[in-house]
Amino acid sequence: MKTRMEHDSMGEIAVEEDKYWGAQTQRSYENFKIGDEKIPLSMICAFAHLKLACAKVNYELGRMEERKLDAIATACDEILCGRLDAHFPLSVWQTGSGTQSNMNVNEVIANRGNEIAREQLLHPNDDVNKGQSSNDTFPTAMHIAAIEALRKQLMPQLEEMIHALKRLEKENQHIIKIGRTHLQDATPLRFSQEISGWRGMLENNIDMLQKAIDSLRKLAIGGTAVGTGLNTPQGFGDLVCEKLSDQLATQFISDPNKFHALSAKDDICFAHGALKALAANCMKMANDVRWLASGPRCGLQEIRIPENEPGSSIMPGKVNPTQCEAMTMVAVQVMGNDAAIGFAASQGNFELNVFMPVIIYNFLQSITLLSDGLRSFRIHCVEGIRANEEKMAEYLQHSLMLVTALNPHIGYENAAKTAKKAYQDGISLKEACVALGFLSAEEFDAYVIAENMV
């Protein structure tokens, strides 16, 4: 393996010849061989957007030469195109400020920029990191990455799932089925109304996530080391946010309180709370589907779902609700991530939170899992749901809770006696009600009409 010597304030260190990173990245790479989890590439892209915006502002303020801006811009474009992915190797389990990841980006941009310029033009600290600190760039990149993932990964999948559920509602408006509460028979409802409950959950989640996105628009950039903005020109944060808003076509604003922006992670904790709420709803919906599809002969059997793969290595012909199981496992992981993020967000000591890499790793993992999980669940399960109308009708006609319609006519207690007699004697509600002398058969038929109960 051929190497070259790179140096930083601690001295020289060997780096693989074909890698664009420098000494600080190499030290972190060697010192933190912990786990397989790497800083997500979406964070690296967020950094590239940030470094480009900062360079533009530094140039416009007369603090950077145009040729340096051009070299930085070209290197950032290559990062955003994925051409330099192999040059960002650092572990999540590093310094809690993310300093080495900030320097990893600085060093790659500087070394690649120098290669493009064919001269030693850029210094990772003095040029690429000009007017910045890891303490304000890492939390800024966190918010950028989080917003981009929410907008471009998760929101589209939620919209697609809502569209699929609306189609199912329309197809099943004519079906009346028995409702269930506490896993016990309840009063009837339309199958489309049951589906609308799932749709409503996801629509509510979109509202929550939009509030989460809005809370993340405030950026720490401009605060530098402890929030005072040392070594940064006045208004730098506002100007960088303007550039980022243009680059990413969504609004960013400079956090008016940089001491809060550096030391607290409550905004991203709040935002992940919306992801946890979505996970809870996905868990509920997936469990509803697999309960309703249970069978095929000894379960509820009210719906049929796609049969995607064999379900058993020993039981021939068995098919399982695997997409539901995958969705519920995703939900469990997201709920676990929320606990980790909550703990990490509580650990802001004095002027800086030092749990940032694990926070953003879990946050972005939650978005990826929910986005992919919703896509898979929709394509391979939800879009193929078909109602078993015969079974739904059978349950409806045999349900004792239709007796609820009699409350206004014979009173709650007499209705309860009717239901209990029907259950104990194994007869119909009508037969029980007539036998108890509460109503005639004709009166019963006039009052107990499922269509009037929905």
C-alpha positions in Angstrom: 0.0 0.0 0.0 1.5 3.3 -1.1 1.2 6.2 1.3 2.0 9.9 1.5 2.7 12.0 4.6 0.1 14.4 5.8 0.5 16.8 8.8 -1.6 18.6 11.3 -0.8 20.5 14.5 0.2 17.2 16.1 2.8 16.3 13.5 3.0 13.9 10.5 1.0 10.8 9.8 0.9 8.4 6.8 -2.3 8.4 4.6 -3.0 6.0 1.7 -1.8 7.7 -1.4 -5.2 7.4 -3.3 -7.3 9.0 -0.5 -8.1 12.6 -0.4 -8.4 12.9 3.4 -5.7 14.3 5.6 -4.1 13.9 8.9 -7.0 14.6 11.2 -9.2 12.1 9.4 -6.5 9.5 9.5 -6.0 9.9 13.2 -9.8 9.4 13.8 -9.8 6.5 11.4 -7.1 4.7 13.3 -8.3 5.7 16.8 -12.0 4.8 16.5 -12.3 1.3 15.1 -15.6 0.8 16.8 -18.5 -1.0 15.2 -19.6 -0.9 11.6 -21.6 2.3 11.7 -20.2 5.2 9.6 -21.2 8.8 9.4 -24.1 8.7 6.8 -23.3 10.0 3.3 -26.4 12.2 3.6 -24.5 14.1 6.4 -21.5 14.4 4.1 -23.8 15.9 1.4 -25.2 18.3 3.9 -21.7 19.3 4.8 -20.9 19.9 1.1 -23.9 22.2 0.7 -22.8 24.0 3.8 -19.1 24.4 2.8 -20.2 25.7 -0.6 -22.5 28.2 0.9 -19.8 29.4 3.4 -17.3 29.7 0.5 -19.8 31.8 -1.5 -20.4 34.1 1.5 -16.6 34.4 2.2 -16.0 35.3 -1.5 -18.8 37.9 -1.5 -17.5 39.5 1.7 -14.0 39.8 0.1 -12.5 37.2 2.4 -11.8 34.6 -0.3 -10.3 34.6 -3.8 -12.5 33.6 -6.7 -10.2 30.7 -7.7 -10.4 29.3 -4.2 -14.2 29.5 -4.4 -14.1 27.7 -7.8 -12.0 24.9 -6.4 -14.2 24.5 -3.4 -17.3 24.6 -5.5 -16.0 21.9 -7.9 -15.0 19.6 -5.1 -18.4 20.1 -3.4 -20.2 19.3 -6.6 -18.2 16.0 -6.9 -19.2 15.1 -3.3 -22.8 15.8 -4.1 -22.6 13.6 -7.2 -21.3 10.7 -5.2 -17.9 10.6 -6.9 -16.0 11.0 -3.6 -18.0 8.6 -1.4 -15.0 6.4 -0.7 -13.2 9.2 1.0 -15.5 9.6 4.1 -14.6 6.5 6.2 -15.2 7.7 9.8 -17.1 5.9 12.5 -20.2 7.3 14.3 -18.4 6.4 17.5 -15.9 9.3 17.5 -15.7 12.6 19.2 -19.2 13.7 20.2 -18.8 17.1 18.5 -18.2 15.5 15.1 -15.0 17.5 14.8 -13.2 14.8 12.8 -16.1 14.5 10.4 -16.0 18.2 9.8 -12.3 18.0 9.2 -12.8 15.0 7.0 -14.9 17.1 4.7 -12.5 20.0 5.0 -9.5 17.9 4.1 -11.2 16.1 1.2 -12.4 19.4 -0.3 -9.0 21.0 0.2 -7.0 18.1 -1.3 -9.3 17.5 -4.2 -9.6 21.2 -4.8 -5.8 21.5 -4.9 -5.7 18.6 -7.4 -8.2 20.4 -9.5 -6.3 23.7 -9.3 -3.0 21.9 -9.8 -1.4 23.9 -7.0 -1.5 24.0 -3.2 -4.3 26.5 -3.2 -6.6 25.5 -0.3 -5.9 24.8 3.4 -8.6 22.7 5.1 -8.8 25.0 8.2 -7.9 28.4 6.8 -10.0 28.2 3.6 -12.6 25.5 3.6 -13.4 26.0 7.3 -13.1 29.8 7.1 -15.5 31.5 9.6 -16.6 28.1 10.9 -16.1 25.7 13.8 -17.0 22.0 14.1 -19.3 23.1 16.9 -21.5 25.1 14.6 -21.0 23.2 11.3 -21.9 19.7 12.6 -25.3 20.8 14.1 -26.0 22.8 11.0 -25.3 19.8 8.8 -27.5 17.7 11.1 -30.5 20.0 10.5 -29.8 20.2 6.7 -29.5 16.4 6.4 -32.6 15.9 8.5 -34.8 18.3 6.5 -33.6 16.9 3.2 -34.3 13.3 4.3 -37.7 14.2 5.6 -38.7 16.2 2.5 -37.3 13.9 -0.2 -37.3 10.4 1.3 -40.1 10.1 3.9 -42.8 12.6 2.8 -43.2 11.1 -0.7 -43.7 7.6 0.7 -46.3 8.8 3.1 -48.2 10.5 0.2 -48.0 7.3 -1.8 -49.4 5.2 1.1 -52.2 7.7 1.7 -53.1 7.5 -2.1 -53.2 3.7 -1.9 -55.5 3.9 1.2 -57.8 6.3 -0.5 -58.2 3.9 -3.4 -59.0 1.1 -0.9 -61.6 3.3 0.8 -63.3 4.0 -2.5 -63.3 0.3 -3.4 -64.8 -0.9 -0.1 -67.4 1.8 0.7 -70.3 -0.7 0.1 -69.0 -3.2 2.7 -70.4 -3.2 6.3 -68.6 -5.3 8.8 -68.5 -5.7 12.5 -66.2 -3.4 14.5 -64.0 -4.6 17.4 -62.9 -2.9 20.5 -60.7 -4.7 23.2 -60.5 -7.5 20.6 -64.2 -8.1 21.3 -67.2 -7.6 19.1 -68.5 -4.0 18.8 -71.0 -2.2 16.7 -70.8 -2.2 12.9 -68.9 0.2 10.6 -68.1 0.3 6.9 -64.8 -1.3 5.9 -63.9 2.0 4.2 -64.3 3.8 7.5 -61.9 1.4 9.1 -59.4 2.1 6.3 -60.0 5.8 6.7 -58.7 5.5 10.3 -55.4 4.3 8.9 -55.3 7.1 6.3 -56.2 9.7 9.0 -53.2 8.6 11.1 -50.8 9.1 8.2 -52.3 12.5 7.3 -51.9 13.5 10.9 -48.3 12.3 10.8 -47.6 14.6 7.8 -48.8 17.6 9.8 -46.6 16.6 12.6 -43.6 16.1 10.4 -44.1 19.5 8.7 -44.0 21.1 12.2 -40.8 19.1 12.8 -39.3 20.3 9.5 -40.1 23.9 10.5 -38.4 23.5 13.9 -35.2 22.3 12.1 -34.9 25.3 9.8 -33.0 27.2 12.5 -29.3 26.7 11.9 -26.3 27.0 14.3 -23.9 28.4 11.6 -22.3 31.6 12.7 -21.9 30.6 16.3 -18.4 29.1 15.8 -16.9 27.6 19.0 -19.2 28.5 21.9 -22.0 30.6 20.3 -20.2 34.0 20.4 -19.3 34.0 16.7 -15.6 34.5 17.3 -13.6 34.8 14.0 -16.8 35.2 12.0 -17.9 38.4 10.3 -21.1 40.0 11.5 -24.2 38.5 9.7 -22.3 35.5 8.4 -24.9 33.1 9.7 -27.7 35.0 8.0 -25.9 35.1 4.7 -25.0 31.4 4.7 -28.6 30.6 5.4 -29.7 32.6 2.4 -27.3 30.7 0.2 -28.5 27.4 1.6 -32.1 28.3 1.0 -31.2 29.0 -2.6 -29.1 25.9 -3.1 -31.7 23.5 -1.5 -34.9 25.3 -2.5 -36.2 25.4 1.0 -36.0 28.0 3.8 -33.3 28.1 6.4 -32.8 30.8 9.0 -30.0 31.6 11.3 -30.9 30.6 14.9 -31.2 33.9 16.8 -29.7 32.2 19.9 -26.5 30.5 19.0 -25.8 29.4 22.6 -29.0 27.3 22.4 -28.2 26.1 18.9 -24.8 24.6 20.0 -25.7 23.3 23.5 -29.2 21.9 23.0 -30.6 19.3 20.6 -34.2 19.8 21.5 -35.3 20.6 17.9 -34.0 17.3 16.5 -35.4 15.5 19.6 -38.8 17.0 18.9 -38.6 16.1 15.2 -37.8 12.5 16.0 -40.8 12.5 18.2 -42.8 12.9 15.1 -41.0 9.9 13.6 -41.8 7.9 16.7 -45.5 8.9 16.3 -45.4 7.7 12.7 -43.7 4.4 13.8 -46.5 3.9 16.4 -49.1 4.4 13.7 -47.3 2.1 11.3 -47.2 -0.6 14.0 -50.9 -0.2 14.6 -51.8 -0.4 10.9 -49.6 -3.3 10.2 -51.0 -5.2 13.2 -54.6 -4.5 12.1 -53.8 -5.9 8.7 -52.2 -9.1 10.0 -55.1 -9.6 12.5 -57.7 -9.1 9.8 -55.8 -11.4 7.4 -55.2 -14.1 10.0 -56.2 -17.6 8.9 -56.7 -18.7 6.2 -59.3 -21.0 7.9 -58.8 -20.6 11.7 -58.4 -16.8 12.0 -60.5 -13.7 11.3 -60.1 -14.1 7.5 -61.7 -10.8 6.9 -59.2 -9.7 4.3 -56.8 -11.4 1.9 -53.3 -10.1 1.4 -50.7 -10.9 -1.2 -48.9 -14.2 -0.9 -45.3 -13.2 -1.5 -43.2 -16.2 -0.3 -43.5 -19.6 1.4 -43.9 -19.1 5.2 -42.5 -22.2 6.6 -39.6 -24.6 6.1 -41.7 -27.5 7.6 -45.4 -26.7 7.0 -46.2 -27.0 3.3 -48.5 -24.3 1.9 -48.1 -21.9 4.8 -48.0 -18.2 4.0 -47.2 -15.5 6.5 -47.9 -11.8 6.8 -44.2 -11.0 6.3 -44.6 -7.4 5.2 -46.6 -6.7 8.3 -43.8 -8.2 10.4 -41.1 -6.2 8.7 -43.1 -3.0 9.2 -43.6 -3.7 12.9 -39.8 -4.5 13.3 -39.1 -1.1 11.7 -41.4 0.5 14.2 -39.6 -1.1 17.1 -36.2 0.1 15.8 -37.5 3.6 15.4 -38.9 3.6 18.9 -35.5 2.4 20.2 -33.8 5.2 18.2 -36.1 7.7 19.9 -34.9 6.6 23.3 -31.3 6.9 22.2 -31.9 10.3 20.8 -33.7 11.5 23.9 -30.9 10.4 26.2 -28.3 11.9 23.9 -30.1 15.2 23.6 -30.2 15.5 27.4 -26.4 15.4 27.6 -25.6 18.9 26.6 -22.8 20.0 29.0 -22.3 23.8 29.3 -21.8 25.2 25.7 -21.9 22.1 23.6 -23.8 18.8 23.2 -21.2 16.1 22.6 -23.5 13.2 21.5 -24.2 14.6 18.0 -23.0 11.8 15.7 -25.2 9.2 17.4 -28.1 11.5 17.3 -28.0 12.1 13.6 -27.1 8.5 12.8 -30.2 7.3 14.6 -32.3 10.1 13.2 -31.4 9.4 9.6 -31.7 5.6 10.1 -35.2 6.1 11.3 -36.1 8.1 8.2 -34.5 5.4 5.9 -36.3 2.6 7.7 -39.7 4.2 7.7 -39.4 5.3 4.1 -38.3 1.9 2.8 -40.7 0.1 5.2 -43.7 2.2 4.0 -42.7 1.6 0.3 -42.4 -2.1 0.8 -45.5 -2.5 2.9 -47.5 -0.5 0.3 -46.3 -2.3 -2.8 -46.2 -5.8 -1.5 -49.2 -5.8 0.9 -51.5 -2.8 1.1 -52.1 -2.3 -2.6 -53.1 -6.0 -2.8 -55.6 -6.1 0.1 -58.9 -7.6 -0.9 -62.0 -7.8 1.3 -63.5 -11.3 2.1 -67.1 -10.0 1.9 -68.6 -13.4 2.8 -66.7 -13.7 6.0 -67.4 -10.1 6.9 -71.1 -10.6 6.3 -71.1 -13.8 8.4 -69.5 -12.1 11.4 -71.9 -9.1 11.0 -75.0 -11.3 11.2 -73.8 -13.3 14.1 -72.5 -10.4 16.2 -74.3 -9.9 19.6 -73.4 -6.3 19.6 -76.0 -5.5 17.0 -78.2 -5.4 20.1 -76.9 -1.9 20.8 -79.5 -0.6 18.3 -82.2 -1.8 20.7 -81.1 0.5 23.6 -83.5 3.3 22.7 -86.4 0.9 22.3 -86.1 -1.6 25.2 -83.4 0.0 27.4 -79.8 -0.9 28.1 -80.5 -3.6 30.7 -83.1 -5.5 28.6 -80.8 -5.3 25.6 -78.0 -6.8 27.8 -80.4 -9.6 28.9 -81.1 -10.3 25.2 -77.5 -10.5 24.3 -76.7 -12.8 27.2 -79.6 -15.1 26.5 -78.6 -15.4 22.8 -75.0 -16.2 23.8 -75.9 -18.7 26.5 -78.6 -20.5 24.5 -76.8 -20.4 21.2 -79.6 -18.7 19.5 -80.0 -15.4 17.5 -80.6 -12.0 19.0 -84.0 -12.0 17.4 -85.0 -15.3 18.9 -83.7 -14.2 22.3 -85.5 -10.8 22.2 -88.8 -12.4 21.1 -88.5 -15.2 23.7 -88.0 -12.6 26.5 -91.1 -10.8 25.3 -89.3 -7.5 24.7 -90.2 -7.1 21.0 -92.0 -8.9 18.2 -90.0 -10.3 15.3 -91.3 -7.6 13.1 -90.3 -4.9 15.5 -86.8 -6.4 15.9 -86.3 -6.4 12.2 -87.4 -2.8 12.0 -84.9 -1.7 14.6 -81.8 -3.8 14.0 -80.6 -2.8 10.5 -76.8 -2.7 10.2 -76.9 -0.1 7.4 -78.6 2.3 9.9 -75.8 1.8 12.5 -72.9 3.1 10.5 
